[in-house]
C-alpha cells in the first residue's frame, strides 16, 4: 500500500515512466509503464518504433500492449514547481515532480512521395500535478 505523501511515480527518465494508478474505478491499484521500444523493421519507415504500455495489477498479473502508431520520438521532461525548474534525471525524490512535459513525434509507417521525415506531426503537452502524481 502507498503511504500518504509518497510519490505515485515509481520510475521516471526521459523515455520511460512507471507510475501507480487505479484504472478501474472500483478495482485494485495498478502499475502502469509507458516506453518507446528499440524495435527495428516493424514497417517500411526505419525510424518508427513500437510504443509500449504495460499494466500490472496488485496481484502481479501483467499485460503488455504494443502499438505501431508511427511514433518516432517519445520524450518526457519533468519540472518542479514551475516550467523554469527542470529536474535533472534521475531525480532522487519523485515527489518533487509537479509538471510533466510529454513530447511525441509521429511519422507515417509507409512513405508518401518517397519521404518520411517531411511528413510528420508533433504533439507537446504539459500535465499538472494531480492525484495520479502525488498521493495527498
N, C-alpha and C positions, 0 to 999 in steps of 0.2 A: 504494500500500500504506500502511496505517496504521502509524505508528511507535509503539513502546511508550510508554505513559502519555499518548498523545493521547486526546482525548475521542472517544467514539463518537457524540456528539451534534454534528450539523453546524449546525443552526439550531434555536433554541428561543424561542418567545414564548408569550403567554398563550393563543393559539388555534391554534397550529401547532407541530408538532415534526417534525424531519427527522433521522434517525439511520442509522448503519451497522449492518447485521445480516446474518447468514447464515441465510436462510430455508430453504434446502435443506442438510441436514447435510453433504453432500459437494460442494455446489455453490459457485459463486462468491460473492463478497461483494456484497451488495445494499444499496441505499439505499432506505429506507422513509420516507414522509412521510404524516402524518395532518393533516387540517384540516376545518373546517366551512365549507361554501360560503356564498355570499351569495344563493343561489337564492331565487326567489320563485315563487309559483303552481305549486308542484310537487304540491300536494294541496289538499284543502279547508281544512286548517289553515294560516292565513297565517303562523304563527310558526315552522313546521317548515322545516328546511333539509337539504340533502344532506350526508352525511358522506363525505369522500373519503379514499382511500388510494392512494398512487402508489408503485409498486415499480420501481426502475431497477436493472438488473443491471450487472455490471462491464464489459459490452460496450456500454453506453449504451442498450440496449433498455428502454423503459419501458411500463408498463401502468397506467392509472388506473382504479380501481374506484369507483363511486358507489353509495350505498345510501340509500334513503329509509326510514329506520328510525323516523321521528318525532322526530329529535333537534332540540331547541330550543337547548340550550346545551352547549358543549364548551369547558371551561376547564382550563388547565394552570398549576400553581403549582410553582415549583422551590425546593428548600431546600438548604442546605449540610449540615453535619454532623448537625443535628437539626431538628425542626419549628419551633423558635423562631428559626432562622436563615434567614429568607425572602430569596431572592436577588432583587434589583431587575432588571427586564428593560430592555433586553437586557443580559446579563452577558458580560463580555469573555472569560472563561475557562470554557468549558463543563465542564471537568473539576471545577469547584467544585460542580456539581450532584450531590448524593448521594442525594436523595429527590425524587420527582416525585409530586405530588397530581393526580389526574385527577377532574374533576367533570363529570358528564353528566346532563342532564335530558331525559327523553323524554316526549312528549305524543302523544295519538292523532292519526293522519293525517286522521281524519274525526271530526266532533263526536259526542259522546254526550250526549244530553239538551241539545242546543244549547250545550254548553260544551267548551272545550279546556283552559284553564288549571287547572280544578279537578280534572281527571283526568290526573295525571302521575305519573311515577316518577323519583326521583333516585338517583344512584349516585356514591359517592366512594370512591376507593381511593388509598392512599399506597404507592408502589412503592419498595423499597430499591435501592441501587446493586447492580449485577450486572455480569457480563461484557459485557452489552449497553450499559452506560453508560460504563464506563472499561476500556480495554484494560490489563491489569496484567501 
